[in-house]
Amino acid sequence: MSTENIPFQTIDWGKIPKTEHKGETGIAYWQTIEFQGLRIRIVEYSKGYLADHWCKKGHILHCLEGEVTNEQKNGEKSILTKGMSYVVSDDLSEHRSVTKNGVKLMIIDGVFLKLRL
């Protein structure tokens, strides 16, 4: 789906297929909706998930269920639990997700998060 303007619509996430993405350990399951310059995902990380890369992309991330540790390459860590969020612009952090018991997230990213100098 791609359009410059996004008309009002509901999203039934139960009808959006899941794609599988292996981490260094564990698996991520993505349900993805894309518009021009905007991507919205429901992402579930399995128990013991560790991302297989450091991500530089900006995100708005909201924890729907469970707990996730966000590691930054500079050594900083933060923990999100149900109801918590983080936001970061592109290229301002190299980060990755780790979860012990699994987590369900909503992740939004797009051109609006590009770094402005």
PDB file as gemmi writes it, atoms N, CA and C in Angstrom:
CRYST1    1.000    1.000    1.000  90.00  90.00  90.00 P 1                      
ATOM      1  N   MET A   1       0.843  -1.174   0.000  1.00  0.00           N  
ATOM      2  CA  MET A   1       0.000   0.000   0.000  1.00  0.00           C  
ATOM      3  C   MET A   1       0.888   1.238   0.000  1.00  0.00           C  
ATOM      4  N   SER A   2       0.677   2.139  -0.934  1.00  0.00           N  
ATOM      5  CA  SER A   2       1.488   3.345  -0.986  1.00  0.00           C  
ATOM      6  C   SER A   2       0.633   4.506  -1.474  1.00  0.00           C  
ATOM      7  N   THR A   3       0.645   5.588  -0.720  1.00  0.00           N  
ATOM      8  CA  THR A   3      -0.105   6.772  -1.088  1.00  0.00           C  
ATOM      9  C   THR A   3       0.530   7.964  -0.394  1.00  0.00           C  
ATOM     10  N   GLU A   4       0.406   9.144  -0.972  1.00  0.00           N  
ATOM     11  CA  GLU A   4       0.975  10.321  -0.325  1.00  0.00           C  
ATOM     12  C   GLU A   4       0.171  10.725   0.889  1.00  0.00           C  
ATOM     13  N   ASN A   5      -1.143  10.601   0.801  1.00  0.00           N  
ATOM     14  CA  ASN A   5      -2.018  10.884   1.929  1.00  0.00           C  
ATOM     15  C   ASN A   5      -2.619   9.569   2.386  1.00  0.00           C  
ATOM     16  N   ILE A   6      -2.776   9.425   3.671  1.00  0.00           N  
ATOM     17  CA  ILE A   6      -3.305   8.184   4.212  1.00  0.00           C  
ATOM     18  C   ILE A   6      -4.755   8.419   4.611  1.00  0.00           C  
ATOM     19  N   PRO A   7      -5.699   7.811   3.890  1.00  0.00           N  
ATOM     20  CA  PRO A   7      -7.102   7.988   4.252  1.00  0.00           C  
ATOM     21  C   PRO A   7      -7.407   7.258   5.552  1.00  0.00           C  
ATOM     22  N   PHE A   8      -8.475   7.663   6.217  1.00  0.00           N  
ATOM     23  CA  PHE A   8      -8.894   6.979   7.444  1.00  0.00           C  
ATOM     24  C   PHE A   8      -9.106   5.506   7.135  1.00  0.00           C  
ATOM     25  N   GLN A   9      -8.566   4.674   8.004  1.00  0.00           N  
ATOM     26  CA  GLN A   9      -8.754   3.237   7.843  1.00  0.00           C  
ATOM     27  C   GLN A   9      -8.459   2.540   9.162  1.00  0.00           C  
ATOM     28  N   THR A  10      -9.046   1.399   9.334  1.00  0.00           N  
ATOM     29  CA  THR A  10      -8.724   0.576  10.490  1.00  0.00           C  
ATOM     30  C   THR A  10      -7.782  -0.527  10.021  1.00  0.00           C  
ATOM     31  N   ILE A  11      -7.004  -1.039  10.953  1.00  0.00           N  
ATOM     32  CA  ILE A  11      -6.083  -2.126  10.642  1.00  0.00           C  
ATOM     33  C   ILE A  11      -6.447  -3.299  11.539  1.00  0.00           C  
ATOM     34  N   ASP A  12      -6.819  -4.399  10.948  1.00  0.00           N  
ATOM     35  CA  ASP A  12      -7.089  -5.626  11.683  1.00  0.00           C  
ATOM     36  C   ASP A  12      -5.797  -6.436  11.657  1.00  0.00           C  
ATOM     37  N   TRP A  13      -5.002  -6.318  12.713  1.00  0.00           N  
ATOM     38  CA  TRP A  13      -3.689  -6.961  12.749  1.00  0.00           C  
ATOM     39  C   TRP A  13      -3.802  -8.477  12.660  1.00  0.00           C  
ATOM     40  N   GLY A  14      -4.954  -9.030  13.012  1.00  0.00           N  
ATOM     41  CA  GLY A  14      -5.159 -10.469  12.881  1.00  0.00           C  
ATOM     42  C   GLY A  14      -5.162 -10.942  11.437  1.00  0.00           C  
ATOM     43  N   LYS A  15      -5.352 -10.016  10.501  1.00  0.00           N  
ATOM     44  CA  LYS A  15      -5.369 -10.362   9.071  1.00  0.00           C  
ATOM     45  C   LYS A  15      -4.048 -10.051   8.371  1.00  0.00           C  
ATOM     46  N   ILE A  16      -3.111  -9.452   9.088  1.00  0.00           N  
ATOM     47  CA  ILE A  16      -1.816  -9.113   8.497  1.00  0.00           C  
ATOM     48  C   ILE A  16      -0.881 -10.307   8.687  1.00  0.00           C  
ATOM     49  N   PRO A  17      -0.338 -10.863   7.608  1.00  0.00           N  
ATOM     50  CA  PRO A  17       0.529 -12.041   7.753  1.00  0.00           C  
ATOM     51  C   PRO A  17       1.811 -11.720   8.518  1.00  0.00           C  
ATOM     52  N   LYS A  18       2.317 -12.748   9.204  1.00  0.00           N  
ATOM     53  CA  LYS A  18       3.568 -12.619   9.954  1.00  0.00           C  
ATOM     54  C   LYS A  18       4.721 -13.107   9.091  1.00  0.00           C  
ATOM     55  N   THR A  19       5.823 -12.363   9.163  1.00  0.00           N  
ATOM     56  CA  THR A  19       7.051 -12.814   8.531  1.00  0.00           C  
ATOM     57  C   THR A  19       8.057 -13.106   9.629  1.00  0.00           C  
ATOM     58  N   GLU A  20       8.933 -14.059   9.393  1.00  0.00           N  
ATOM     59  CA  GLU A  20       9.887 -14.516  10.392  1.00  0.00           C  
ATOM     60  C   GLU A  20      11.274 -13.943  10.107  1.00  0.00           C  
ATOM     61  N   HIS A  21      11.918 -13.434  11.165  1.00  0.00           N  
ATOM     62  CA  HIS A  21      13.256 -12.849  11.055  1.00  0.00           C  
ATOM     63  C   HIS A  21      14.096 -13.403  12.198  1.00  0.00           C  
ATOM     64  N   LYS A  22      15.133 -14.160  11.854  1.00  0.00           N  
ATOM     65  CA  LYS A  22      15.972 -14.766  12.882  1.00  0.00           C  
ATOM     66  C   LYS A  22      16.904 -13.741  13.494  1.00  0.00           C  
ATOM     67  N   GLY A  23      17.040 -13.805  14.805  1.00  0.00           N  
ATOM     68  CA  GLY A  23      18.000 -12.978  15.517  1.00  0.00           C  
ATOM     69  C   GLY A  23      19.293 -13.759  15.691  1.00  0.00           C  
ATOM     70  N   GLU A  24      20.238 -13.161  16.419  1.00  0.00           N  
ATOM     71  CA  GLU A  24      21.436 -13.917  16.790  1.00  0.00           C  
ATOM     72  C   GLU A  24      20.998 -15.148  17.585  1.00  0.00           C  
ATOM     73  N   THR A  25      20.030 -14.930  18.467  1.00  0.00           N  
ATOM     74  CA  THR A  25      19.300 -16.016  19.114  1.00  0.00           C  
ATOM     75  C   THR A  25      17.825 -15.649  19.055  1.00  0.00           C  
ATOM     76  N   GLY A  26      16.965 -16.618  18.987  1.00  0.00           N  
ATOM     77  CA  GLY A  26      15.528 -16.375  18.953  1.00  0.00           C  
ATOM     78  C   GLY A  26      15.037 -15.905  17.595  1.00  0.00           C  
ATOM     79  N   ILE A  27      13.749 -15.624  17.553  1.00  0.00           N  
ATOM     80  CA  ILE A  27      13.089 -15.243  16.307  1.00  0.00           C  
ATOM     81  C   ILE A  27      12.196 -14.030  16.538  1.00  0.00           C  
ATOM     82  N   ALA A  28      12.141 -13.155  15.541  1.00  0.00           N  
ATOM     83  CA  ALA A  28      11.208 -12.029  15.537  1.00  0.00           C  
ATOM     84  C   ALA A  28      10.130 -12.309  14.491  1.00  0.00           C  
ATOM     85  N   TYR A  29       8.897 -12.023  14.846  1.00  0.00           N  
ATOM     86  CA  TYR A  29       7.771 -12.158  13.929  1.00  0.00           C  
ATOM     87  C   TYR A  29       7.214 -10.764  13.677  1.00  0.00           C  
ATOM     88  N   TRP A  30       7.194 -10.347  12.420  1.00  0.00           N  
ATOM     89  CA  TRP A  30       6.748  -9.007  12.043  1.00  0.00           C  
ATOM     90  C   TRP A  30       5.417  -9.084  11.312  1.00  0.00           C  
ATOM     91  N   GLN A  31       4.525  -8.172  11.648  1.00  0.00           N  
ATOM     92  CA  GLN A  31       3.340  -7.877  10.848  1.00  0.00           C  
ATOM     93  C   GLN A  31       3.524  -6.428  10.412  1.00  0.00           C  
ATOM     94  N   THR A  32       3.531  -6.194   9.117  1.00  0.00           N  
ATOM     95  CA  THR A  32       3.958  -4.895   8.594  1.00  0.00           C  
ATOM     96  C   THR A  32       2.925  -4.275   7.671  1.00  0.00           C  
ATOM     97  N   ILE A  33       2.684  -2.983   7.892  1.00  0.00           N  
ATOM     98  CA  ILE A  33       1.886  -2.149   6.992  1.00  0.00           C  
ATOM     99  C   ILE A  33       2.816  -1.033   6.522  1.00  0.00           C  
ATOM    100  N   GLU A  34       2.843  -0.766   5.205  1.00  0.00           N  
ATOM    101  CA  GLU A  34       3.703   0.297   4.695  1.00  0.00           C  
ATOM    102  C   GLU A  34       2.919   1.286   3.850  1.00  0.00           C  
ATOM    103  N   PHE A  35       3.247   2.538   4.070  1.00  0.00           N  
ATOM    104  CA  PHE A  35       2.744   3.645   3.272  1.00  0.00           C  
ATOM    105  C   PHE A  35       3.968   4.401   2.769  1.00  0.00           C  
ATOM    106  N   GLN A  36       3.785   5.359   1.894  1.00  0.00           N  
ATOM    107  CA  GLN A  36       4.924   6.129   1.413  1.00  0.00           C  
ATOM    108  C   GLN A  36       5.572   6.861   2.583  1.00  0.00           C  
ATOM    109  N   GLY A  37       6.825   6.501   2.885  1.00  0.00           N  
ATOM    110  CA  GLY A  37       7.572   7.171   3.943  1.00  0.00           C  
ATOM    111  C   GLY A  37       7.196   6.774   5.358  1.00  0.00           C  
ATOM    112  N   LEU A  38       6.386   5.713   5.517  1.00  0.00           N  
ATOM    113  CA  LEU A  38       5.915   5.304   6.840  1.00  0.00           C  
ATOM    114  C   LEU A  38       5.778   3.783   6.892  1.00  0.00           C  
ATOM    115  N   ARG A  39       6.327   3.191   7.956  1.00  0.00           N  
ATOM    116  CA  ARG A  39       6.164   1.752   8.183  1.00  0.00           C  
ATOM    117  C   ARG A  39       5.658   1.558   9.611  1.00  0.00           C  
ATOM    118  N   ILE A  40       4.611   0.740   9.756  1.00  0.00           N  
ATOM    119  CA  ILE A  40       4.036   0.418  11.057  1.00  0.00           C  
ATOM    120  C   ILE A  40       4.096  -1.096  11.204  1.00  0.00           C  
ATOM    121  N   ARG A  41       4.645  -1.543  12.348  1.00  0.00           N  
ATOM    122  CA  ARG A  41       4.780  -2.986  12.559  1.00  0.00           C  
ATOM    123  C   ARG A  41       4.330  -3.389  13.961  1.00  0.00           C  
ATOM    124  N   ILE A  42       3.757  -4.566  14.048  1.00  0.00           N  
ATOM    125  CA  ILE A  42       3.629  -5.279  15.317  1.00  0.00           C  
ATOM    126  C   ILE A  42       4.735  -6.324  15.255  1.00  0.00           C  
ATOM    127  N   VAL A  43       5.620  -6.297  16.251  1.00  0.00           N  
ATOM    128  CA  VAL A  43       6.767  -7.199  16.268  1.00  0.00           C  
ATOM    129  C   VAL A  43       6.745  -7.988  17.571  1.00  0.00           C  
ATOM    130  N   GLU A  44       6.869  -9.286  17.441  1.00  0.00           N  
ATOM    131  CA  GLU A  44       6.959 -10.167  18.608  1.00  0.00           C  
ATOM    132  C   GLU A  44       8.331 -10.825  18.603  1.00  0.00           C  
ATOM    133  N   TYR A  45       9.054 -10.673  19.705  1.00  0.00           N  
ATOM    134  CA  TYR A  45      10.332 -11.350  19.873  1.00  0.00           C  
ATOM    135  C   TYR A  45      10.102 -12.569  20.753  1.00  0.00           C  
ATOM    136  N   SER A  46      10.659 -13.706  20.352  1.00  0.00           N  
ATOM    137  CA  SER A  46      10.533 -14.933  21.127  1.00  0.00           C  
ATOM    138  C   SER A  46      11.359 -14.857  22.410  1.00  0.00           C  
ATOM    139  N   LYS A  47      11.152 -15.797  23.293  1.00  0.00           N  
ATOM    140  CA  LYS A  47      11.988 -15.910  24.485  1.00  0.00           C  
ATOM    141  C   LYS A  47      13.441 -16.037  24.038  1.00  0.00           C  
ATOM    142  N   GLY A  48      14.345 -15.381  24.747  1.00  0.00           N  
ATOM    143  CA  GLY A  48      15.763 -15.482  24.441  1.00  0.00           C  
ATOM    144  C   GLY A  48      16.202 -14.766  23.177  1.00  0.00           C  
ATOM    145  N   TYR A  49      15.405 -13.804  22.708  1.00  0.00           N  
ATOM    146  CA  TYR A  49      15.750 -13.097  21.474  1.00  0.00           C  
ATOM    147  C   TYR A  49      16.888 -12.107  21.706  1.00  0.00           C  
ATOM    148  N   LEU A  50      17.849 -12.094  20.784  1.00  0.00           N  
ATOM    149  CA  LEU A  50      18.914 -11.097  20.714  1.00  0.00           C  
ATOM    150  C   LEU A  50      19.048 -10.705  19.256  1.00  0.00           C  
ATOM    151  N   ALA A  51      18.897  -9.421  18.961  1.00  0.00           N  
ATOM    152  CA  ALA A  51      19.004  -8.940  17.585  1.00  0.00           C  
ATOM    153  C   ALA A  51      20.366  -9.314  17.002  1.00  0.00           C  
ATOM    154  N   ASP A  52      20.389  -9.565  15.716  1.00  0.00           N  
ATOM    155  CA  ASP A  52      21.615  -9.980  15.043  1.00  0.00           C  
ATOM    156  C   ASP A  52      22.407  -8.809  14.464  1.00  0.00           C  
ATOM    157  N   HIS A  53      22.002  -7.581  14.803  1.00  0.00           N  
ATOM    158  CA  HIS A  53      22.699  -6.401  14.277  1.00  0.00           C  
ATOM    159  C   HIS A  53      22.456  -5.200  15.196  1.00  0.00           C  
ATOM    160  N   TRP A  54      23.300  -4.188  15.047  1.00  0.00           N  
ATOM    161  CA  TRP A  54      23.098  -2.898  15.701  1.00  0.00           C  
ATOM    162  C   TRP A  54      22.347  -2.029  14.710  1.00  0.00           C  
ATOM    163  N   CYS A  55      21.231  -1.480  15.119  1.00  0.00           N  
ATOM    164  CA  CYS A  55      20.363  -0.699  14.239  1.00  0.00           C  
ATOM    165  C   CYS A  55      20.628   0.795  14.429  1.00  0.00           C  
ATOM    166  N   LYS A  56      20.746   1.534  13.318  1.00  0.00           N  
ATOM    167  CA  LYS A  56      20.926   2.986  13.359  1.00  0.00           C  
ATOM    168  C   LYS A  56      19.635   3.722  12.998  1.00  0.00           C  
ATOM    169  N   LYS A  57      18.611   2.967  12.615  1.00  0.00           N  
ATOM    170  CA  LYS A  57      17.365   3.563  12.158  1.00  0.00           C  
ATOM    171  C   LYS A  57      16.591   4.170  13.325  1.00  0.00           C  
ATOM    172  N   GLY A  58      15.910   5.246  13.065  1.00  0.00           N  
ATOM    173  CA  GLY A  58      15.048   5.862  14.059  1.00  0.00           C  
ATOM    174  C   GLY A  58      13.741   5.098  14.181  1.00  0.00           C  
ATOM    175  N   HIS A  59      13.165   5.109  15.371  1.00  0.00           N  
ATOM    176  CA  HIS A  59      11.909   4.404  15.633  1.00  0.00           C  
ATOM    177  C   HIS A  59      11.098   5.138  16.691  1.00  0.00           C  
ATOM    178  N   ILE A  60       9.822   4.930  16.642  1.00  0.00           N  
ATOM    179  CA  ILE A  60       8.946   5.111  17.798  1.00  0.00           C  
ATOM    180  C   ILE A  60       8.553   3.693  18.162  1.00  0.00           C  
ATOM    181  N   LEU A  61       8.867   3.289  19.375  1.00  0.00           N  
ATOM    182  CA  LEU A  61       8.640   1.919  19.795  1.00  0.00           C  
ATOM    183  C   LEU A  61       7.777   1.939  21.052  1.00  0.00           C  
ATOM    184  N   HIS A  62       6.727   1.132  21.052  1.00  0.00           N  
ATOM    185  CA  HIS A  62       5.825   1.057  22.205  1.00  0.00           C  
ATOM    186  C   HIS A  62       5.652  -0.401  22.603  1.00  0.00           C  
ATOM    187  N   CYS A  63       5.846  -0.686  23.886  1.00  0.00           N  
ATOM    188  CA  CYS A  63       5.747  -2.050  24.408  1.00  0.00           C  
ATOM    189  C   CYS A  63       4.284  -2.379  24.716  1.00  0.00           C  
ATOM    190  N   LEU A  64       3.764  -3.382  24.035  1.00  0.00           N  
ATOM    191  CA  LEU A  64       2.376  -3.811  24.225  1.00  0.00           C  
ATOM    192  C   LEU A  64       2.246  -4.899  25.282  1.00  0.00           C  
ATOM    193  N   GLU A  65       3.234  -5.795  25.328  1.00  0.00           N  
ATOM    194  CA  GLU A  65       3.227  -6.909  26.287  1.00  0.00           C  
ATOM    195  C   GLU A  65       4.663  -7.304  26.566  1.00  0.00           C  
ATOM    196  N   GLY A  66       4.950  -7.742  27.783  1.00  0.00           N  
ATOM    197  CA  GLY A  66       6.264  -8.273  28.114  1.00  0.00           C  
ATOM    198  C   GLY A  66       7.272  -7.196  28.464  1.00  0.00           C  
ATOM    199  N   GLU A  67       8.539  -7.538  28.268  1.00  0.00           N  
ATOM    200  CA  GLU A  67       9.649  -6.646  28.625  1.00  0.00           C  
ATOM    201  C   GLU A  67      10.779  -6.814  27.621  1.00  0.00           C  
ATOM    202  N   VAL A  68      11.397  -5.692  27.264  1.00  0.00           N  
ATOM    203  CA  VAL A  68      12.534  -5.713  26.331  1.00  0.00           C  
ATOM    204  C   VAL A  68      13.634  -4.810  26.880  1.00  0.00           C  
ATOM    205  N   THR A  69      14.868  -5.262  26.741  1.00  0.00           N  
ATOM    206  CA  THR A  69      16.021  -4.439  27.073  1.00  0.00           C  
ATOM    207  C   THR A  69      16.565  -3.877  25.775  1.00  0.00           C  
ATOM    208  N   ASN A  70      16.754  -2.566  25.764  1.00  0.00           N  
ATOM    209  CA  ASN A  70      17.324  -1.888  24.599  1.00  0.00           C  
ATOM    210  C   ASN A  70      18.772  -1.573  24.931  1.00  0.00           C  
ATOM    211  N   GLU A  71      19.674  -2.231  24.224  1.00  0.00           N  
ATOM    212  CA  GLU A  71      21.103  -1.997  24.421  1.00  0.00           C  
ATOM    213  C   GLU A  71      21.577  -1.013  23.371  1.00  0.00           C  
ATOM    214  N   GLN A  72      22.385  -0.050  23.797  1.00  0.00           N  
ATOM    215  CA  GLN A  72      23.022   0.859  22.851  1.00  0.00           C  
ATOM    216  C   GLN A  72      24.492   0.480  22.737  1.00  0.00           C  
ATOM    217  N   LYS A  73      25.053   0.687  21.567  1.00  0.00           N  
ATOM    218  CA  LYS A  73      26.437   0.297  21.323  1.00  0.00           C  
ATOM    219  C   LYS A  73      27.399   1.012  22.272  1.00  0.00           C  
ATOM    220  N   ASN A  74      27.006   2.191  22.785  1.00  0.00           N  
ATOM    221  CA  ASN A  74      27.853   2.935  23.721  1.00  0.00           C  
ATOM    222  C   ASN A  74      27.806   2.359  25.141  1.00  0.00           C  
ATOM    223  N   GLY A  75      27.054   1.263  25.339  1.00  0.00           N  
ATOM    224  CA  GLY A  75      26.993   0.607  26.638  1.00  0.00           C  
ATOM    225  C   GLY A  75      25.754   0.927  27.461  1.00  0.00           C  
ATOM    226  N   GLU A  76      25.012   1.962  27.087  1.00  0.00           N  
ATOM    227  CA  GLU A  76      23.790   2.296  27.821  1.00  0.00           C  
ATOM    228  C   GLU A  76      22.714   1.245  27.571  1.00  0.00           C  
ATOM    229  N   LYS A  77      21.863   1.030  28.576  1.00  0.00           N  
ATOM    230  CA  LYS A  77      20.747   0.095  28.466  1.00  0.00           C  
ATOM    231  C   LYS A  77      19.503   0.737  29.053  1.00  0.00           C  
ATOM    232  N   SER A  78      18.364   0.387  28.500  1.00  0.00           N  
ATOM    233  CA  SER A  78      17.088   0.799  29.072  1.00  0.00           C  
ATOM    234  C   SER A  78      16.128  -0.371  28.956  1.00  0.00           C  
ATOM    235  N   ILE A  79      15.208  -0.434  29.893  1.00  0.00           N  
ATOM    236  CA  ILE A  79      14.219  -1.510  29.895  1.00  0.00           C  
ATOM    237  C   ILE A  79      12.845  -0.909  29.680  1.00  0.00           C  
ATOM    238  N   LEU A  80      12.099  -1.501  28.756  1.00  0.00           N  
ATOM    239  CA  LEU A  80      10.712  -1.108  28.532  1.00  0.00           C  
ATOM    240  C   LEU A  80       9.813  -2.243  28.958  1.00  0.00           C  
ATOM    241  N   THR A  81       8.753  -1.895  29.668  1.00  0.00           N  
ATOM    242  CA  THR A  81       7.711  -2.846  30.031  1.00  0.00           C  
ATOM    243  C   THR A  81       6.396  -2.352  29.441  1.00  0.00           C  
ATOM    244  N   LYS A  82       5.366  -3.140  29.551  1.00  0.00           N  
ATOM    245  CA  LYS A  82       4.054  -2.819  28.991  1.00  0.00           C  
ATOM    246  C   LYS A  82       3.667  -1.374  29.296  1.00  0.00           C  
ATOM    247  N   GLY A  83       3.303  -0.646  28.243  1.00  0.00           N  
ATOM    248  CA  GLY A  83       2.867   0.737  28.391  1.00  0.00           C  
ATOM    249  C   GLY A  83       3.969   1.766  28.238  1.00  0.00           C  
ATOM    250  N   MET A  84       5.223   1.335  28.124  1.00  0.00           N  
ATOM    251  CA  MET A  84       6.348   2.267  27.974  1.00  0.00           C  
ATOM    252  C   MET A  84       6.753   2.368  26.501  1.00  0.00           C  
ATOM    253  N   SER A  85       7.400   3.490  26.150  1.00  0.00           N  
ATOM    254  CA  SER A  85       7.830   3.752  24.774  1.00  0.00           C  
ATOM    255  C   SER A  85       9.219   4.365  24.751  1.00  0.00           C  
ATOM    256  N   TYR A  86       9.844   4.326  23.580  1.00  0.00           N  
ATOM    257  CA  TYR A  86      11.014   5.164  23.331  1.00  0.00           C  
ATOM    258  C   TYR A  86      10.912   5.726  21.927  1.00  0.00           C  
ATOM    259  N   VAL A  87      11.647   6.807  21.698  1.00  0.00           N  
ATOM    260  CA  VAL A  87      11.703   7.434  20.380  1.00  0.00           C  
ATOM    261  C   VAL A  87      13.131   7.880  20.133  1.00  0.00           C  
ATOM    262  N   VAL A  88      13.605   7.730  18.897  1.00  0.00           N  
ATOM    263  CA  VAL A  88      14.943   8.173  18.508  1.00  0.00           C  
ATOM    264  C   VAL A  88      14.946   8.436  17.007  1.00  0.00           C  
ATOM    265  N   SER A  89      15.682   9.463  16.595  1.00  0.00           N  
ATOM    266  CA  SER A  89      15.848   9.770  15.173  1.00  0.00           C  
ATOM    267  C   SER A  89      16.896   8.869  14.547  1.00  0.00           C  
ATOM    268  N   ASP A  90      16.876   8.764  13.232  1.00  0.00           N  
ATOM    269  CA  ASP A  90      17.893   8.013  12.492  1.00  0.00           C  
ATOM    270  C   ASP A  90      19.284   8.502  12.877  1.00  0.00           C  
ATOM    271  N   ASP A  91      20.222   7.575  12.950  1.00  0.00           N  
ATOM    272  CA  ASP A  91      21.649   7.863  13.132  1.00  0.00           C  
ATOM    273  C   ASP A  91      22.026   8.516  14.458  1.00  0.00           C  
ATOM    274  N   LEU A  92      21.140   8.528  15.449  1.00  0.00           N  
ATOM    275  CA  LEU A  92      21.487   9.086  16.756  1.00  0.00           C  
ATOM    276  C   LEU A  92      21.802   8.010  17.785  1.00  0.00           C  
ATOM    277  N   SER A  93      21.645   6.747  17.401  1.00  0.00           N  
ATOM    278  CA  SER A  93      21.906   5.655  18.324  1.00  0.00           C  
ATOM    279  C   SER A  93      22.118   4.386  17.518  1.00  0.00           C  
ATOM    280  N   GLU A  94      23.073   3.586  17.943  1.00  0.00           N  
ATOM    281  CA  GLU A  94      23.171   2.224  17.444  1.00  0.00           C  
ATOM    282  C   GLU A  94      22.617   1.364  18.572  1.00  0.00           C  
ATOM    283  N   HIS A  95      21.522   0.687  18.314  1.00  0.00           N  
ATOM    284  CA  HIS A  95      20.802  -0.017  19.359  1.00  0.00           C  
ATOM    285  C   HIS A  95      20.366  -1.396  18.879  1.00  0.00           C  
ATOM    286  N   ARG A  96      20.067  -2.261  19.842  1.00  0.00           N  
ATOM    287  CA  ARG A  96      19.520  -3.574  19.530  1.00  0.00           C  
ATOM    288  C   ARG A  96      18.639  -4.021  20.685  1.00  0.00           C  
ATOM    289  N   SER A  97      17.745  -4.954  20.370  1.00  0.00           N  
ATOM    290  CA  SER A  97      16.785  -5.440  21.360  1.00  0.00           C  
ATOM    291  C   SER A  97      17.189  -6.808  21.874  1.00  0.00           C  
ATOM    292  N   VAL A  98      16.929  -7.003  23.170  1.00  0.00           N  
ATOM    293  CA  VAL A  98      17.179  -8.273  23.841  1.00  0.00           C  
ATOM    294  C   VAL A  98      15.967  -8.549  24.730  1.00  0.00           C  
ATOM    295  N   THR A  99      15.477  -9.788  24.717  1.00  0.00           N  
ATOM    296  CA  THR A  99      14.403 -10.130  25.627  1.00  0.00           C  
ATOM    297  C   THR A  99      14.612 -11.524  26.200  1.00  0.00           C  
ATOM    298  N   LYS A 100      14.368 -11.621  27.468  1.00  0.00           N  
ATOM    299  CA  LYS A 100      14.529 -12.901  28.164  1.00  0.00           C  
ATOM    300  C   LYS A 100      13.291 -13.780  27.980  1.00  0.00           C  
ATOM    301  N   ASN A 101      12.120 -13.186  28.169  1.00  0.00           N  
ATOM    302  CA  ASN A 101      10.877 -13.961  28.179  1.00  0.00           C  
ATOM    303  C   ASN A 101       9.934 -13.662  27.027  1.00  0.00           C  
ATOM    304  N   GLY A 102      10.368 -12.868  26.056  1.00  0.00           N  
ATOM    305  CA  GLY A 102       9.516 -12.514  24.928  1.00  0.00           C  
ATOM    306  C   GLY A 102       8.836 -11.171  25.145  1.00  0.00           C  
ATOM    307  N   VAL A 103       8.443 -10.541  24.045  1.00  0.00           N  
ATOM    308  CA  VAL A 103       7.832  -9.213  24.106  1.00  0.00           C  
ATOM    309  C   VAL A 103       7.023  -8.987  22.828  1.00  0.00           C  
ATOM    310  N   LYS A 104       6.024  -8.126  22.933  1.00  0.00           N  
ATOM    311  CA  LYS A 104       5.232  -7.704  21.776  1.00  0.00           C  
ATOM    312  C   LYS A 104       5.290  -6.183  21.716  1.00  0.00           C  
ATOM    313  N   LEU A 105       5.692  -5.648  20.555  1.00  0.00           N  
ATOM    314  CA  LEU A 105       5.930  -4.217  20.383  1.00  0.00           C  
ATOM    315  C   LEU A 105       5.163  -3.667  19.196  1.00  0.00           C  
ATOM    316  N   MET A 106       4.849  -2.384  19.227  1.00  0.00           N  
ATOM    317  CA  MET A 106       4.444  -1.661  18.032  1.00  0.00           C  
ATOM    318  C   MET A 106       5.613  -0.751  17.690  1.00  0.00           C  
ATOM    319  N   ILE A 107       6.079  -0.833  16.445  1.00  0.00           N  
ATOM    320  CA  ILE A 107       7.225  -0.050  16.009  1.00  0.00           C  
ATOM    321  C   ILE A 107       6.818   0.765  14.791  1.00  0.00           C  
ATOM    322  N   ILE A 108       7.056   2.073  14.873  1.00  0.00           N  
ATOM    323  CA  ILE A 108       6.726   2.991  13.784  1.00  0.00           C  
ATOM    324  C   ILE A 108       8.013   3.674  13.359  1.00  0.00           C  
ATOM    325  N   ASP A 109       8.274   3.672  12.066  1.00  0.00           N  
ATOM    326  CA  ASP A 109       9.437   4.409  11.565  1.00  0.00           C  
ATOM    327  C   ASP A 109       9.107   4.976  10.188  1.00  0.00           C  
ATOM    328  N   GLY A 110       9.929   5.931   9.790  1.00  0.00           N  
ATOM    329  CA  GLY A 110       9.688   6.549   8.491  1.00  0.00           C  
ATOM    330  C   GLY A 110      10.552   7.769   8.291  1.00  0.00           C  
ATOM    331  N   VAL A 111      10.311   8.437   7.173  1.00  0.00           N  
ATOM    332  CA  VAL A 111      11.139   9.580   6.781  1.00  0.00           C  
ATOM    333  C   VAL A 111      11.074  10.721   7.785  1.00  0.00           C  
ATOM    334  N   PHE A 112      10.022  10.821   8.547  1.00  0.00           N  
ATOM    335  CA  PHE A 112       9.889  11.890   9.545  1.00  0.00           C  
ATOM    336  C   PHE A 112      10.926  11.769  10.667  1.00  0.00           C  
ATOM    337  N   LEU A 113      11.602  10.635  10.765  1.00  0.00           N  
ATOM    338  CA  LEU A 113      12.623  10.436  11.798  1.00  0.00           C  
ATOM    339  C   LEU A 113      14.041  10.656  11.269  1.00  0.00           C  
ATOM    340  N   LYS A 114      14.169  11.113  10.040  1.00  0.00           N  
ATOM    341  CA  LYS A 114      15.512  11.399   9.511  1.00  0.00           C  
ATOM    342  C   LYS A 114      16.166  12.516  10.309  1.00  0.00           C  
ATOM    343  N   LEU A 115      17.451  12.342  10.556  1.00  0.00           N  
ATOM    344  CA  LEU A 115      18.225  13.324  11.312  1.00  0.00           C  
ATOM    345  C   LEU A 115      18.275  14.647  10.555  1.00  0.00           C  
ATOM    346  N   ARG A 116      17.991  15.720  11.271  1.00  0.00           N  
ATOM    347  CA  ARG A 116      18.035  17.064  10.670  1.00  0.00           C  
ATOM    348  C   ARG A 116      19.192  17.816  11.313  1.00  0.00           C  
ATOM    349  N   LEU A 117      20.097  18.308  10.508  1.00  0.00           N  
ATOM    350  CA  LEU A 117      21.252  19.045  11.023  1.00  0.00           C  
ATOM    351  C   LEU A 117      21.098  20.530  10.772  1.00  0.00           C  
TER     352      LEU A 117                                                      
END                                                                             
